Amino acid sequence: MSENDIVISGISGRYPECDNVEEFWQKLISGQELSSIDEQRWPIEFYINNVISTISLEDVIQNIPEDACVVEISQHPMLVPLIEKSLNQCLYVKMINANSENEVVDILNAIGEIYISGQNLEIENLYPKVKYPVSRETASLSHLIKWDHSHSYFVAKFPDYFYSSKRILAYDIDFMKNDAKFMVDHCIDGRSLFPATAYLFYIWFHLATEKNDEKIEVEFKNVTFHRAIIIQKDSICTLEYTINKATKKFLLYESGSPCVSGTICEPKEKIFPTFDYSSDMDEKILNLETKDVYKELRVRGYDYGSSFQGVVEAASDGSRARVKWTGNWISFADAMLHPYLLASKNRNLCVPTFIEYLRYDPKELFQAIEKENILNVSYDKYANAVYTNGVFIKGLVMTPISRRQDMNGLPCFEEVSFVPFDDHIEFNNEEVRIAENYINLCVRTIKRLDSKKYKIFEDRSINMFDDTFNANYSLYNKLKEALKEKKQLDELLRSLKDEDKQLYFLKLSYKELIKDRINTMLENITDRNLKVVEYNKTPSKINNDVSEIANKYGMKCEYIMLPTEKEEKSLPLNSTDVNFVIFKDSSAELMLDETSQMDKDQLREFLASTQTILRTDGFLLCYYRRKLTNLEKELFVLQNKSLPKLDFEQNLNSLLKETKFKKIFTKSDHFGMVSVLLKKDEVKGIIYEPIVIETQLQEYDWIETIKNELKIKQENRIWLKAKESEISGVIGLTRCLRREPGKERIRCLIADEDLIPLEVLEKDLAINLIRNGTHGNYAIDTIGEETKEIEHAFLDVKTKGDLTSFKWFEAPHKHYTPLQAHRPNNDHVLVHVYYAALNFKDVMVATGRISTNAYPDDGSNIGNIGFEFSGIDENGNRICGCCLKNAMATTMLLKNSDFVLPVPENWTLEDAATIPVVYATVYYGLLIRATLRAKEKVLIHAGSGGVGQAAINVCLGMGCEVYTSVGTEEKKKFLQSLFPQLQDKHFVNSRDVNFEEHILKETSGKGVDVILNSLAEEKLRSSINCLAEFGRF
């Protein structure tokens, strides 16, 4: 066609003397210039009818679907504006330009443009077909084809192919710079996660930059968040993304892994969704302020910083909120999602995984912000939509995630007890008797080894040590083994390992002597970063206990263990900032060598070095023993060695006068174990003048006194004093204040005496308690979980995915009484559960493979195991049935009685617990959905399962011919024993697709009428092929 050919209502004509279509029409109607029309092919009536009954090209174009690829074969300049305007959402490809000099190039360019949009064209049809085989004389072209490596091209792989573009776009985000630093405040479960709204912002920003319109209105559709990006403060995050210009789909990824995908385009509808904010609310709904909102969210795991705390106030049910403009759209839009979190009854930690629709109009948003920077936000839980001026979000899906197990944050049971600083620990008579029997038994065994009398003892009093083979009695078991093998005593002593040298009774007071003293040291240290040195030549180390206790105080511990295997130096003299040193003498464990303990000169050098490396408020804890056991004395005698002198305590007391240490306490036990705590005292003998402030709970004027005293820069100690007979929070207040800079000189004392004793002032400790004239402090001990016998309990996993955490929990309906059962309009029934069936869904829930949002949002989020039961209700009726959850229990409060059945007299409750779920499934699937009729042929897959057996039973009862699939021969024999009507021909193998041929053969090619399917992939297709005409699947 030439440039004067044009399509008008589907016909082509010539108008060489016409400049436009209107002039052609006039001439056509008036009968002029009709000689150029082919009257032989088209009668004149045809042209007149097309002019009178015109078809609007614009109306026709409106029927073309969005995202279509429209190809115009022959272009005319007059119609280009109309077509481009009407096809703004489609890919418009012009095959031949009106003023083109080379139409072949135009066609090839158009084909390439269609290919880039994602269409797979059969371009081989452009070339003449080659008939094979070619003649032998045909020249080869392979040597003429070479790769051109002068250019680099973007190649989109699956699944990125569907979001392909001509080039990759990227943003480098530096979280150290001000424009992105605020995103670090988006902290969830202790980790800074890249905000979901930030992904969408960068996609919108690209479109705004491309259109050169910073107020462009956009809408996002079907946005899927594939994974989260963890923000590293000191690193740069590179976001790469591609946008398909034809389909408007985008894919954003980081480090080569997809993060977010969806669709972005300019909205067609110019009317923004209506905004309805009602200030009226139900009286039962509480109005939460900012601190209340984010305190609630923090409990759920959302540790938002100040940049993402945009909610000024909100209703407790999330129906409405007021959100302030925080300076950027990312944090503002994220704050709009917080009412959604408040609306959720349970307290699961959830993150966004899908947004069905989001519309953003910058013009309307900023117009509202200019009037007031706090905007009204409404959340409609029924429409699942949240909206404000210029921002509308619909179809948000939040998926629960597992919280990291932080043992420090888990609740635990603790008890508080008074611990004297100077004390002697006495054990009960039974503990002492067992320890002495153990020592005597070991001594007797050693004597037999030495005398070479290898006879096993027959004394019944030692049975407890024989029957209990554990680390406590490791030494005795070694001795007994040596007696059986007739070893020499010297050979035995050389073969003893480190764990064999630990006498269990020397550790009975380990908690009081070591752990409680570590607590005392940490209470008096205000640094959050500790530096600890442990000097210990024994195999049993203390470092793990120190680190564990330090973690409870929120402290980080840098630990130095001495002496090392390569170096026997005493202490690291190059360090001067050590918080405390722990010294464990070799006498704290079984002594076999008299030279292993520290003498006086070595102790003097050690104290001098310790004094050098310790900070001003540093501590030294010494752990040693005063006396030997009869076992050790016997060993030294048999080896002809002199008994060692345990004079560490004597040497220490004599050397304290030469050092800048003062003794805080000395504690010992029945077996001679001793711990001594020393504090570095730079100015020995100086007592700081106390400033005593009496604390009271009724009046709080003393708080202002504390503030005024802290403003004065001096060394005086501020003592907060409270009566022990009164309830006081002075210990907690003191601990909190001492963590603040400049508050280290605060002390507290709980005592009924009016004056502070001189002993307390000299020791200068942070927490002090005087009871009955004895100086000490409180010890907080963790105790095990309390267990008790209860009537109402349910079984659940404490940690989803951890099957070892199955525990019994007290049910929330423990306060339900028979009196409540007889109230009017009571729709609850108390059921005593006798049996609860374990279904596959329960296994999936317990192992964490099914999310907790698969259950109704009743706010409890507990007792998700079990939904099938049998038992007796409060009226004495035997019942069985289904419930939503929480059936694995001793009792349950059943609300909906529609799913409860009476148990026949000839059924046991054990059998009844297996009926409801499987038969309800079969009844719904076969009778309601498939409308099964008598005498029909049925194929039931997985016939040996619970649903399969129920289905076979029902179908045979209706006189149907049943075919079923099984996986093994054992399952086949099992079903034949239950249902003798099933013959060999009625069984097929579910492990392959050969059952299709068997079913068609047995049914003479007709197939079965109904299929109850549980197979997938190729077995699913084979099952469908087994259906008869008008069959139900």
Residue pairs with C-beta under 8 A, 6 or more apart in sequence:
1 12
1 74
3 76
3 98
4 14
4 15
4 16
5 12
5 14
5 74
6 12
6 13
6 21
6 76
6 78
6 79
7 74
7 76
8 21
8 24
8 50
9 50
9 51
9 54
9 55
10 50
10 55
11 42
11 46
11 47
11 50
13 24
13 36
13 37
13 47
14 36
14 37
15 23
15 24
15 27
15 33
15 36
16 36
17 33
18 24
18 27
18 33
20 78
21 78
25 51
27 33
28 34
28 47
28 48
28 51
29 48
29 51
34 44
37 44
37 47
57 79
57 82
57 83
58 82
58 86
61 83
61 86
61 87
62 86
64 70
64 87
64 90
66 89
66 90
67 89
67 90
67 91
67 246
67 247
67 248
68 90
68 91
69 90
69 91
69 93
69 114
69 117
69 119
69 246
70 83
70 87
70 90
70 91
70 92
70 93
71 93
71 95
71 110
71 114
72 83
72 92
72 93
72 94
72 95
73 95
73 96
74 95
74 96
75 94
75 95
75 96
75 97
75 98
76 98
77 98
80 94
83 92
84 92
89 265
89 268
90 246
91 113
91 114
91 117
91 245
91 246
93 110
93 113
93 114
94 106
94 110
95 106
95 107
95 110
96 103
96 106
96 107
96 110
97 106
100 106
111 121
111 123
111 126
114 121
115 121
116 164
116 166
117 244
117 246
117 247
118 161
118 162
118 164
118 244
118 246
118 247
154 164
154 165
154 166
154 167
154 168
156 163
156 164
156 165
156 242
159 251
159 258
160 242
160 251
160 253
160 258
162 244
162 247
162 249
162 251
163 242
163 243
163 244
163 249
163 250
163 251
163 261
164 242
164 244
165 242
165 243
165 244
165 245
168 240
168 241
168 242
169 206
169 240
169 241
169 242
169 243
170 238
170 239
170 240
170 241
171 202
171 238
171 239
172 236
172 237
172 238
173 180
173 183
173 236
173 237
173 238
173 239
174 180
174 236
175 181
175 183
175 184
175 231
175 232
175 233
175 234
175 235
175 236
175 237
176 233
176 234
182 307
182 308
182 328
182 330
182 331
183 192
183 194
183 195
183 198
183 231
183 307
183 330
184 192
184 231
184 233
184 305
185 192
185 304
185 305
185 306
185 307
185 308
185 331
186 192
186 193
186 194
186 195
186 231
186 304
186 305
186 307
186 308
186 331
186 334
187 193
187 302
187 303
187 304
187 305
188 301
188 302
188 303
188 349
188 351
189 301
189 303
189 349
189 401
189 403
189 404
190 303
190 404
190 406
191 230
192 230
192 231
192 233
193 228
193 229
193 230
193 231
193 351
194 228
194 229
194 230
194 231
194 237
195 308
195 330
195 331
195 334
196 225
196 260
196 334
196 337
196 351
196 352
196 355
197 329
197 330
197 331
197 333
197 334
197 337
198 330
199 225
199 239
199 252
199 259
199 260
200 220
200 223
200 260
200 333
200 358
201 329
201 330
201 333
202 239
202 241
202 252
203 220
203 241
203 243
203 250
203 252
203 264
204 216
204 218
204 264
204 360
206 241
206 243
207 216
207 218
207 243
207 264
208 214
208 215
208 216
214 362
215 362
215 363
215 366
216 266
216 362
217 266
217 267
217 359
217 360
217 361
217 362
217 363
218 264
218 265
218 266
218 267
218 359
218 360
219 264
219 265
219 266
219 267
219 357
219 358
219 359
219 360
220 262
220 263
220 264
220 355
220 357
220 358
220 359
220 360
221 262
221 263
221 264
221 265
221 356
221 357
222 262
222 263
222 354
222 355
222 356
223 260
223 261
223 262
223 263
223 354
223 355
223 358
224 260
224 261
224 262
224 353
224 354
225 259
225 260
225 351
225 352
225 353
225 354
226 257
226 258
226 259
226 260
226 261
227 257
227 258
227 259
228 259
228 351
229 237
229 254
229 259
231 237
237 254
238 254
238 255
239 252
239 253
239 254
239 259
240 252
240 253
240 254
241 250
241 251
241 252
241 253
242 250
242 251
243 249
243 250
243 264
244 250
247 263
248 263
248 264
248 265
249 261
249 262
249 263
250 260
250 261
250 262
250 263
250 264
251 258
251 260
251 261
252 258
252 259
252 260
252 261
253 259
262 355
267 359
272 359
272 361
272 364
272 390
272 392
273 359
273 385
273 387
273 392
275 376
275 378
275 387
275 388
275 389
276 378
277 320
277 376
277 377
277 378
278 320
278 378
279 320
281 287
281 315
281 319
281 320
285 315
285 316
285 317
285 319
286 315
286 316
287 313
287 314
287 315
287 316
288 296
288 313
288 314
288 315
288 316
288 342
289 312
289 313
290 309
290 311
290 312
290 313
293 309
293 311
293 313
293 314
293 338
293 342
294 302
294 304
294 309
294 311
296 342
297 304
297 338
297 341
297 342
298 304
299 347
300 341
300 347
300 348
300 349
301 349
301 403
302 341
302 349
307 326
307 331
308 326
308 331
308 334
308 335
309 335
310 323
310 324
310 325
310 326
310 331
310 332
310 334
310 335
310 338
311 321
311 322
311 323
311 335
311 338
311 339
312 321
312 322
312 323
312 324
312 374
313 321
313 322
314 320
314 321
314 322
314 338
314 339
314 342
315 321
315 339
315 342
316 342
317 342
317 343
318 339
318 340
318 341
318 342
318 343
318 344
318 379
318 381
319 339
319 343
319 378
319 379
319 380
319 381
320 339
320 376
320 377
320 378
320 379
321 338
321 339
321 342
321 376
321 377
321 379
322 374
322 375
322 376
322 377
323 332
323 335
323 336
323 374
323 375
323 377
323 388
324 335
324 373
324 374
324 375
325 332
325 369
325 373
325 374
325 375
326 332
326 335
329 360
329 365
332 391
333 391
333 393
336 377
336 386
336 388
336 391
336 393
337 352
337 386
337 393
337 396
339 377
339 379
339 386
340 379
340 386
340 396
340 398
341 350
341 398
343 379
343 381
344 350
344 398
344 857
345 857
345 858
345 859
346 852
346 857
346 858
346 859
346 860
346 861
347 861
348 400
348 852
348 853
348 861
349 400
349 401
349 402
349 403
350 398
350 399
350 400
350 401
350 853
351 398
351 399
351 401
352 396
352 397
352 398
352 399
353 397
353 398
353 399
354 395
354 396
354 397
355 393
355 394
355 395
355 396
355 397
356 394
356 395
356 396
356 397
357 392
357 393
357 394
357 395
358 391
358 392
358 393
358 394
359 391
359 392
360 390
360 391
361 390
361 391
362 390
363 390
364 389
364 390
365 388
365 389
365 390
365 391
366 390
367 389
367 390
368 375
368 388
368 389
368 390
369 375
375 388
375 389
376 388
377 386
377 387
377 388
378 386
378 387
378 388
379 385
379 386
380 386
383 394
384 394
384 395
384 396
385 392
385 393
385 394
385 395
386 392
386 393
386 396
387 393
398 853
399 851
399 853
400 851
400 852
400 853
402 800
402 801
402 848
405 799
408 551
408 552
408 554
412 782
413 782
413 783
413 784
413 785
413 786
414 780
414 781
414 782
414 783
415 780
415 781
415 783
416 778
416 779
416 780
416 781
417 778
417 779
417 781
418 769
418 771
418 776
418 777
418 778
418 779
419 512
419 516
419 776
419 777
419 778
419 779
420 774
420 775
420 776
421 664
421 665
421 667
421 763
421 775
421 776
421 777
422 665
422 666
422 667
422 775
423 512
423 667
423 776
424 667
424 668
424 669
425 509
425 512
425 513
425 667
425 668
425 669
425 670
426 669
426 670
427 435
427 508
427 509
427 669
427 670
431 505
431 508
432 670
434 464
435 505
435 508
435 671
437 461
437 462
438 465
438 473
438 476
438 504
438 505
439 629
439 630
439 631
440 630
441 457
441 462
441 465
441 476
442 475
442 476
442 479
442 631
443 630
443 631
443 634
444 457
445 457
445 476
445 479
445 480
445 483
446 479
446 489
446 631
446 634
446 635
446 638
447 634
447 638
448 454
448 455
448 483
449 479
449 482
449 483
449 487
449 488
449 489
449 492
450 489
450 638
452 486
454 483
454 484
454 486
455 483
456 480
456 483
456 484
465 473
465 476
466 480
469 477
471 499
471 502
471 504
472 504
473 504
474 499
474 500
474 502
475 496
475 500
475 501
475 503
475 590
478 492
478 495
478 496
478 500
479 492
482 491
482 492
487 495
489 638
490 639
493 592
493 635
493 639
496 592
498 539
498 540
499 539
501 539
501 589
501 590
501 592
502 539
502 540
502 589
502 590
503 589
503 590
503 629
503 631
505 671
506 588
506 589
506 625
506 671
506 673
508 669
508 671
509 669
509 671
509 673
512 667
512 669
513 623
513 667
513 668
513 669
513 673
513 674
513 675
514 542
514 545
514 621
514 623
514 675
515 545
515 549
516 779
517 621
517 665
517 667
517 675
517 677
518 545
518 546
518 549
518 621
519 549
519 779
519 780
520 664
520 677
520 765
520 777
521 579
521 580
521 619
521 621
521 677
522 530
522 549
522 550
522 553
522 555
523 735
523 765
523 766
523 767
523 777
524 617
524 619
524 765
524 766
524 767
525 555
525 579
525 580
525 617
525 619
526 738
526 739
526 743
526 744
527 555
527 579
528 554
528 555
528 556
529 555
529 556
529 558
530 550
530 555
530 556
530 557
530 558
530 579
530 580
531 558
531 560
531 575
531 577
531 578
531 579
532 543
532 546
532 557
532 558
532 559
532 560
532 578
532 579
532 580
532 581
532 582
533 560
533 562
533 571
533 572
533 575
533 578
533 580
533 581
533 582
533 613
534 541
534 542
534 543
534 546
534 559
534 560
534 561
534 562
534 581
534 582
534 584
535 562
535 563
535 570
535 571
535 581
535 582
535 583
535 584
535 606
536 542
536 561
536 562
536 582
536 583
536 584
537 563
537 584
537 586
537 596
538 584
538 586
538 588
538 589
539 589
540 588
540 589
541 561
542 582
542 584
542 623
543 559
543 561
546 557
546 559
546 582
547 557
547 559
550 556
550 557
551 557
560 572
560 575
562 569
562 570
562 571
562 572
563 569
563 570
570 605
570 606
570 609
571 581
571 606
571 609
571 610
571 612
571 613
572 613
573 609
573 612
573 613
575 613
576 612
576 613
576 615
577 613
577 615
578 613
578 614
578 615
578 618
579 614
579 615
579 618
579 619
580 614
580 618
580 619
580 620
580 621
581 610
581 613
581 614
581 618
581 619
581 620
581 621
582 621
582 623
583 606
583 610
583 620
583 621
583 622
583 623
584 623
584 624
585 597
585 598
585 622
585 623
585 624
585 625
585 648
586 596
586 597
586 598
587 597
587 624
587 625
587 644
587 646
587 648
588 623
588 624
588 625
588 673
590 631
590 632
591 597
591 628
591 632
591 644
592 632
592 635
594 636
594 641
594 642
594 643
594 644
597 644
597 646
597 648
598 606
598 648
599 651
600 647
600 651
600 654
600 655
603 648
603 651
603 652
603 655
604 655
604 658
607 620
607 655
607 658
607 659
607 661
608 659
610 620
611 659
611 660
611 661
611 680
614 620
614 680
615 680
616 680
616 682
617 679
617 680
617 744
618 679
618 680
619 664
619 677
619 678
619 679
619 680
620 661
620 677
620 678
620 679
620 680
621 675
621 676
621 677
621 678
622 648
622 652
622 674
622 675
622 676
622 677
622 678
623 673
623 674
623 675
624 646
624 648
624 649
624 673
624 674
625 646
625 671
625 672
625 673
625 674
626 646
626 649
626 668
626 672
626 673
626 674
627 646
627 671
627 672
628 643
628 644
628 646
629 671
633 643
636 642
636 643
636 644
646 672
649 674
649 676
652 676
656 662
656 663
656 678
660 680
660 681
660 682
660 684
661 678
661 679
661 680
661 681
662 678
662 679
662 681
662 684
662 762
662 763
663 676
663 677
663 678
664 677
664 678
664 679
664 763
664 765
665 676
665 677
666 674
666 675
666 676
667 674
667 675
667 676
668 674
668 675
679 763
679 764
687 758
687 761
687 762
688 715
688 716
688 717
688 745
688 761
688 764
689 716
689 717
690 716
690 717
690 719
690 747
690 756
690 761
691 709
691 716
691 717
691 718
691 719
692 719
692 721
692 756
693 702
693 705
693 706
693 709
693 718
693 719
693 720
693 721
694 702
694 721
694 722
695 702
695 720
695 721
695 722
695 728
695 730
695 733
696 702
697 726
697 727
697 728
697 729
706 718
706 720
706 737
706 746
709 718
710 718
710 742
710 743
715 745
716 745
717 745
717 746
717 747
717 761
717 764
718 745
718 746
718 747
719 747
719 748
719 749
719 756
720 730
720 733
720 734
720 746
720 747
720 748
720 749
721 730
721 748
721 749
721 750
721 751
721 756
722 728
722 730
722 748
722 749
722 750
723 750
723 751
723 752
724 750
724 751
724 752
724 769
724 770
724 771
725 752
728 750
730 748
730 750
731 748
731 750
731 767
731 778
733 748
734 746
734 747
734 748
734 766
734 767
735 766
735 767
737 743
737 746
738 744
738 746
738 766
746 766
747 764
747 765
747 766
747 767
747 768
748 766
748 767
748 768
749 756
749 760
749 768
749 769
749 770
750 768
750 769
750 770
751 768
751 769
751 770
752 770
753 770
757 770
757 775
759 775
760 768
760 770
760 775
763 775
765 777
767 777
767 778
768 775
768 777
769 775
769 776
769 777
769 778
770 776
790 810
790 814
791 814
791 890
791 891
792 810
792 811
792 813
792 814
792 816
792 889
792 890
792 891
793 808
793 809
793 810
793 811
793 889
793 890
793 891
794 808
794 809
794 811
794 862
794 863
794 865
794 886
794 888
794 889
794 890
794 892
795 806
795 807
795 808
795 809
795 863
795 865
795 866
795 888
795 889
796 806
796 807
796 809
796 862
796 863
796 864
796 865
796 888
797 803
797 805
797 806
797 807
797 846
797 865
798 805
798 806
798 807
799 805
800 845
800 846
800 847
800 848
800 852
801 846
801 847
801 848
803 846
803 847
806 846
809 862
809 863
811 863
811 886
811 889
811 890
811 891
811 892
811 893
812 860
812 862
813 830
813 891
813 892
813 893
816 828
816 830
816 893
818 874
820 826
820 828
821 828
821 829
821 830
821 874
827 895
827 897
828 893
828 894
828 895
829 873
829 874
829 893
829 894
829 895
829 897
829 900
830 873
830 874
830 891
830 892
830 893
830 894
831 869
831 871
831 872
831 873
831 874
831 879
831 891
831 892
831 893
831 894
832 871
832 872
832 873
832 890
832 891
833 869
833 870
833 871
833 887
833 889
833 890
833 891
833 892
834 870
834 871
834 872
834 909
834 910
834 913
835 869
835 870
835 871
835 909
835 910
835 912
835 913
836 866
836 868
836 869
836 870
836 887
836 888
836 889
836 913
837 866
837 868
837 869
837 913
837 914
837 917
838 866
838 888
839 867
839 868
839 917
839 946
841 850
841 867
842 865
842 866
842 867
842 888
844 850
845 854
845 864
845 865
846 865
852 861
852 864
855 864
855 884
855 885
856 884
856 885
862 886
863 885
863 886
863 888
863 889
864 885
864 886
865 885
865 886
865 887
865 888
866 885
866 886
866 887
866 888
866 889
867 882
867 883
867 884
867 885
867 887
867 917
868 880
868 881
868 882
868 887
868 913
868 914
868 916
868 917
869 880
869 881
869 883
869 887
869 892
869 913
870 878
870 879
870 880
870 881
870 903
870 909
870 910
870 912
870 913
871 878
871 879
871 880
871 909
872 878
872 879
873 879
873 894
877 902
878 902
878 903
878 909
878 912
879 900
879 901
879 902
879 903
880 900
880 901
880 903
880 909
880 912
880 913
880 915
880 916
881 894
881 899
881 900
881 901
881 916
882 899
882 916
882 917
882 920
883 892
883 894
883 896
883 899
886 892
894 900
899 916
899 920
901 915
901 916
903 909
903 912
914 946
917 946
918 946
918 947
918 949
918 950
919 950
919 954
921 947
921 950
922 947
922 950
922 951
922 954
922 1012
923 954
925 951
925 1012
926 932
926 938
926 951
926 954
926 955
926 1010
926 1012
927 954
929 1032
930 1010
930 1012
930 1032
931 1032
932 938
932 954
932 955
932 958
932 960
932 1010
933 958
933 1009
934 958
934 959
934 960
935 959
935 960
935 961
936 960
936 961
936 1008
936 1009
936 1010
937 960
937 961
937 963
937 1003
937 1007
937 1008
937 1009
937 1010
937 1028
938 951
938 955
938 960
938 961
938 962
938 963
938 1008
938 1009
938 1010
938 1011
938 1012
939 963
939 964
939 965
939 999
939 1008
939 1010
939 1011
939 1012
939 1023
939 1026
940 948
940 951
940 952
940 955
940 962
940 963
940 964
940 965
940 1011
940 1012
941 948
941 964
941 965
941 990
941 1011
941 1012
941 1013
941 1014
941 1015
941 1023
942 948
942 965
942 966
942 990
942 1014
942 1015
943 949
943 951
943 952
943 964
943 965
943 966
943 971
943 975
944 966
944 967
944 971
944 974
944 975
945 1014
947 1012
947 1014
948 964
948 1012
948 1014
949 975
949 978
951 1012
952 962
952 964
952 975
952 978
952 979
952 982
953 979
955 962
956 962
956 979
956 981
961 986
962 979
962 981
962 982
962 986
963 986
963 987
963 988
963 999
963 1002
963 1008
964 975
964 982
964 986
964 987
964 988
965 987
965 988
965 989
965 990
965 995
965 1015
966 972
966 975
966 987
966 988
966 989
966 990
967 989
967 990
967 991
972 987
975 982
975 987
976 982
985 1002
988 994
988 995
988 998
988 999
989 995
990 1015
990 1019
992 1019
993 1018
993 1019
993 1022
995 1022
995 1026
996 1022
996 1023
996 1025
996 1026
999 1007
999 1008
999 1026
1000 1006
1000 1007
1000 1025
1000 1026
1003 1028
1006 1028
1006 1029
1007 1025
1007 1026
1007 1027
1007 1028
1007 1029
1007 1031
1008 1026
1008 1027
1008 1028
1008 1031
1009 1028
1009 1031
1009 1032
1010 1031
1010 1032
1010 1033
1011 1023
1011 1024
1011 1026
1011 1027
1011 1031
1011 1032
1011 1033
1013 1020
1013 1023
1013 1033
1015 1023
1023 1033
1024 1033
1027 1033
